[in-house]
Amino acid sequence: MLSVMIKSSDDMYLYEINDHFFILDPYSQMFWSVKDIEVDNLLLIIERLKKYNFFKQRGEFADEYKKLKEDIKHIVINPTFKCNLDCWYCYSIDKHHKNLDEMSLNDIQKTIFFFANYKNEIKSTTPLAISMFFTSEITLDFSLFREVERFISQIQNDYSFDFYLFPASTNLMTVSDEFVDFINKYGYINVSLDLENKEQVETLLKNISRFGSAVVKHCIIPLNSKMNNLFKIYTTFMKSFDYVSMRPVRVTSNSKIPWTEKSIYDFKQELAKLIEKLLSLKEEELVKFLYKLGSSDYLAKFIDRITSRKKYYSRCLAGKNEIAISPNMNFYPCSGLIGNEKYKIGSLSEGLFLKNIPNLKKTNNVINSQCKKCPIRFYCGGLCLDWLEKQYPIDGRRTNSIECEINIHYFKLCSFFIFKISKINSKLLDLISRKKEIDNRLFYPLDFKDFSFFFQSSSNLW
């Protein structure tokens, strides 16, 4: 009845999850449960709130991506495609066993000089972050990484901005003493795990013990629909890692585990089971679990963003402040797009194609044609260019719509989860937020009827 009487629009999103209806104001990012409210009363409250600019766009929101200067803050140098695994989710899997170009130390030095001098020309004072080996396995060429580290220390004093060098995620299949010593001093390690590869699981769990207790250990596990009991997967690896992230990844149609209508359905069912399990935990167990979710985790992302109500105007900095360099020294917005000539934005020999960069701003942000009317656009930040390019027909649909469906389902489940824990203990969300050092801006009643009384009493304008 409710969905018949009230229709979602650009200004109001009505959704159902677990037989429970909610309303979202996309602009304020406030959401409410509308369960057990009579339709006539609900419509009356909505109309009253509209008089005070709820469910209305309050002018044009600041387009944060337009404020970004044409400054390069992060470069990802990919010297090679060499890897000792063929993970089903890797965006370079088709290049691993081909005799392709590789960068020498001299090539890498020229690349760093190119971007450092570019920053000098535009009088940038922001640091230049440098990452390496996003398209390969860092432990196979770790000596090259150390040579680059020494080179950066030699040129640092020649520039007015700082340089930072970051190691990429590792599959931890091959671990040298030099790598262990470096990580123990560096203090942080990202490990990417293919849960389908049992040999990697065993090797990884053995090798992670070689690092000191002071090292912050983060495990990233790409999600797929074949995974059962997500809670068990999380908690199994939380025993060996400080943080665990699970996230869906973009894959092509020839992937070992492609996205299909059935796999999306199965995936949604597993997510629902995870939320149900979390709601059954004792408060102390729940807080501990949520705290150990890593920075790349989708569950954490949506819980944190719903709680903080922070707006994300752009999906990422790809092509705007961040550039990936291929082994043949061509420039692309991100490592996932290497080889896609449509997105080439320069090369070491040709320079930066500055005229191409503004076009990227029209795509991976909240005002592109596919996102500007999406109710959760400020939680998501817009399209991922890599998802967009790995499009293939799925029962007549395109891949980027699959990602959107996954994101919306995460939002629905996480908002339901937040509402339920607020009912269990009104201070629990504050406790979780403080533990994770995020702002809790859900400071209003999440029940719509209660909110109407709250607003009436606090505003004196009803």
Buried (B, 14 or more C-beta within 10 A) or exposed (E): EBEEEBEBEBBBBBBBBEEBBBBBBBBBBBBBBBBEBEEEEBEEBBEBBEEEEBBBEEEEEEBBBEEBEEBBBBBBBBBBBBBEBBBBBBBBBEBBEEEBEBBEBEBBBBBBBBBBEBBEEEEBEBBBBBBBBBBBBBBBBBEBBBBBBEBBEEEEEEBEBEBEBEBBBBBBBBBEEEBBEBBBEBEEBBBBBBBBBEEBBEBBBEBBEBBEEEBBBBBBBBBBBBBEEBBEBBBBBBEBBBBBBBBBBBBBEEBBBBBBEEBBEBBBEBBBBBBBBBEEBEBEEBBEBBEBBBEBBBBBBBBBBBBBBBBBBBBBBBBBBBBBBBBBBBBBBBBBBBBEEEBBBBBBEEEBEEEBBEEBBEBBBBBBEBBEEBBBBBBBBBBBBBBBBBBBEBEEBBBBEBBBBBBBBBBBBBBBBBBBBBEEEEEBBBBBBEEBEBEBBBEEBBBBBEBBEEBEEEEEEE
